[in-house]
Every structure is written in C-alpha cells, then in structure tokens.
Amino acid sequence: SEPNKVNGLTVNSNYSLQWNWTNTVNYNKTFNDIHRFNVVLGTEAIENYYSSLNASRSQYFSEDPDYMQLDSGEINKDNSGSASEWSLFSVFGRVNYDLMGKYFFEATVRRDGSSRFSSAHRYGTFPAGSVGWEMSKEGFMANTKNWLDVLKLRAGYGVSGNDQIGNYNSYTTYASDKYKASYALDGSNSAAITGFMPSALGNEDVTWETTKTLNVGVDATFFKRKLNFSIDAWQRNTTDMLFQEPIPQVVGVATAPYVNIGEMKNKGYDIELGYNNTALNDKLKYNINATLSHYKNEILKLSGDPKRTVDAGSLRQMTYTRYAMGRAYPEFFGYIVDGIFQTQAEADAWPQYGTTSYNAPGHFKFRDINGDKKITPDDRTFIGSPHPKFTGGLNIDLSYSNFDLNMFFYGSFGNKLVNYVSRWIDYGMFNGGLSKDALYESWGSPYLKNNADAKLPKLDQNDISQQPSTAFLQDGSFLKMKSLRLGYTVPKNVLQKISVKNLRIYAQVSNLFTITKYKGLDPELNTSGSGMGLDQGAWPSARQVMFGINLGL
C-alpha cells in the first residue's frame, strides 16, 4: 500500500452493556406409554447500550511508546464519540410430540419485536414445524434388520426474520460537522457558526425481512452402525429483502435508509458419509467422515423492474460486482480481456476504447460484447461467480495400539476470486513495492524474451488497464489440510508404577498446506455480501504448531 510518511497515534475506548431476561415454563407428560409431549413457553427481553470515545494525534518527535501519548502529538488533534442502543422483546412456544418412538412432530412459533422498526411495523411472527418418521422400526422393515440399523425420513418448514439495519433506520437524523455544516452568518472569513446537516434519511415503512426454509432429509446407518449416511435438500426464499437503496447525489452526504426490496432464492443439498471399523485383531481402528455441500443463489425480484441492476463491491472508484434479477448475489462484472496488443496495426484494427488513445502495443484487448465497433461501459458483462460449485471436508481418525492420528481436510471448488492486490503490485499507478511479475512478466520488460508471452500489460500509469476485467479474475478453488494431530497414550501398566491414572502426549499442526492455483495470499476469504470474493490482501491463516500433555492424577 502507499506509505504513510507521518507517524500517528489513535486511541479507541468502547463500552457496551447488554442484559438478557429470559423466562420459560416446561411441561412433560406421557400418556399410555406411547404419547410423549413436551411443551415450552417463554419470553425473552434484550437491551443493549454501546458508546465509544476515539482520539488521535499525528507527528511525534519520538516513537518511543512511552512518549507517544495523545498530548505529545503535534498536529491533527481530532476526537469523536458516539452512543447507540437497541432492544428486542420476544414471546415463544414449542411443542414436541413423540408417538411410539417412530413418529415425531415439532411446532414452534416466535413473535419478535425490534426497536429497529417503527411502532407500526415493530413485530413479526415466525412459525416453524417439522415431522420425522423412523421407518426402520416398522414391521414391514423386519427383513432389513441384519444390514439396516436406522432409517429416518424427516421434513421441516420454518420462517425466520432479520432486523439487521442499524439502530435508527426509521428516523431522519441530523448531525453537526465543523467542516461541512458550519457557515459564517456575518459574512466574515474568520468565524463560522456550527449548524446541522442531514446525517441519515429515515424510512418508517420498513419491516422485517423474512426467510422461508423448506428442508427434507434422510438419515441412515448400516451394518451395526459401521456405515452412516445423511442427505439434506433445502430451499430458502427470502422476501422483503433489506437493502440500502442508492439516493441521488443532490441529497448530499446523508446515508440512504434501508428499504424492503426484492426477493431471493437459495437452494442446495448437503451430504454426509461416514465409515468406521477395525482391523488387525482390533488393534487398528479407523473412522472416516466426508461431507459435500452445494448451493445455488438467484435473485427473483429487484424493485419490480426486471431490468434493474445494482453495482456493488466498489473499491477505489472501481466496481467489481453487480447483481440483477435472474443472477446470483453477487457476480463479478467487468470487461473480457482477449490478450495484449502486440503491434500498432493490431491495435488500430481493434475497436477503440472510447475516445482515448488507449489502443497501443502493450495494452489490453477488451472484447466488443455488443458489436458496435467500439469499447464502452456497455461492453462490460458478468465474468464469473464467487460462489463455489461445491465445498467439502474429509475427517480421518486412526488409532493403532497406543498411537492416534487425526487428519482434517477442507476444500472449495469452482469459485472465482478478484485479486484486488494485483492492482497495487502488478501495475504502475500506485506508490509502494511491486511484484516480481511486474518486473519479469510485463509487456516490454527487458527480462522477457518474447512479448507474446507477457502475463501483464506494459508497466505504465494508465488506469484503463486497471478497469475491472478478467485480468484480475483467478480460480479460487483450493484444498487445505486444516489440521494434523498425532498422539501417544502411555500404557496403564507403566503409569501404575508412578501413580498416574492417564497420560497422553500429542503434537498438532494447523493449516499445514494449501493446494491452489490462486496467486494471492490465501484463497479462503472470509467475505460475504456485495464484496464476496474480493481479495484486498486479507492476512492468510497462520500455521500453528502445538505440543500438549493430558495428565490425570
């Protein structure tokens, strides 16, 4: 990143107090030994208060930590503070019914009231229900008992609510600002009176975002519980999605309110398969468990306009993601790069980028999507998705005699990532250290034998080369060994001699290795929402080595 040439100190002090008050009554009763009921009724109240105090100073004579106090800073003496509060009140109930240990039914309902909505829309009611049938206990399944242990079918449906819109979305608020909301009423240039400006626009009509989930599943175990299998298929439909609708710039610096806009559908499946057994006269024991998950996301509605699109995922005046009806939320959006111009004749024959003189040897060849013989913003298109085709994990437990070994692998496959760090280190526009590829793989580099083999355009300060495009898009698939643990349990006959009940020593390594084609620091990004898949240089998962002893006296 760009270097900061002025030292500084920032001090933050945050205070938070939250209390929860929950009351429940529980009723259990069995009738005729086959009808089992469990009923729970309750209320819950939550209130949260938060305040913060921040101060900063810059330009310190000495960077000794004992010297760098707030009073020692010479310039940029700033401070700020804020406070907020929210509350939630709920009543809920649940009924469980078990018939003969074969048929199961559960129903729940919650009524939640949130201070984040206006009084007219404060409460929402969210019911849910599920049924289960343990088919393996039926008489017509008697012939399967020698190989089938348990076979259970289940289904569930429920509604949940979301109120995550900040604390004062219903109110239009104003704030003072010594730079933006002050004015010299007497016409002088030396004095100003502090005024107020719009801080946030309110929306009294916003209400709960609701998600309706349908799930069906099968659980089974075989061969005296040596093999287990589970599969779930699900679909979630979200309505009244909470979204900050963009507002005209003429409104000023006010923050846009959340509104209920659009509908979204998510559907997918989760599979789990496990096997455990022994070998070598029961000296070797092993347990292998694998999981596989897949989902598909689709926006069904945006403001009722089928052609509506929303640009998102903006970084440094560049927009990398967009979402629209019929597409996933979000997807990468930009130009398609078809290579690098090698000659001026090739550049002249290609559609021109706007009215600029960008078409030149060493620059990107952007594809003319709409065929109008020129490159404009209309030639941007959806170029990839941050959503994986599937994710999976594999857990292996092995033990032999007194040794035990655990290995856990996790992977994501079929997703793309935008390597935003590449904009800083592979191109010449920003100050700071550049990459090895910028020196050896840029078009025109004296270290490159053939410019046709260049991975990057020429190293100049042209910002057109840095427009969001497939040049920044990389395969984000990976396979990680998340954990490896080896242990040894000291035999009992040895421990008896030293009056110790049990003793186990072990060594464990986390994040041992990653297999990936991604060129960034770490393909496992903790990003979501409109910025999903944008790698801004998140610090990679650290490798940890631990040694431990479990001792029982």
Beta strands, then each sheet from edge to edge (+ up, - down):
strand 1: 8-31
strand 2: 35-58
strand 3: 75-99
strand 4: 103-114
strand 5: 123-134
strand 6: 148-162
strand 7: 173-176
strand 8: 182-183
strand 9: 193-194
strand 10: 196-200
strand 11: 209-222
strand 12: 227-239
strand 13: 242-244
strand 14: 258-260
strand 15: 263-279
strand 16: 284-301
strand 17: 309-315
strand 18: 318-324
strand 19: 331-334
strand 20: 337-340
strand 21: 352-353
strand 22: 364-366
strand 23: 374-375
strand 24: 381-384
strand 25: 390-400
strand 26: 403-413
strand 27: 416-419
strand 28: 473-475
strand 29: 478-489
strand 30: 502-516
strand 31: 534-535
strand 32: 544-552
sheet 1: 1+ 2- 3+ 4- 5+ 6- 11+ 12- 15+ 16- 25+ 26- 29+ 30- 32+
sheet 2: 7+ 10-
sheet 3: 8+ 9-
sheet 4: 13+ 14-
sheet 5: 17+ 18- 19+ 24-
sheet 6: 20+ 22-
sheet 7: 21+ 23+
sheet 8: 28+ 27- 31-
end
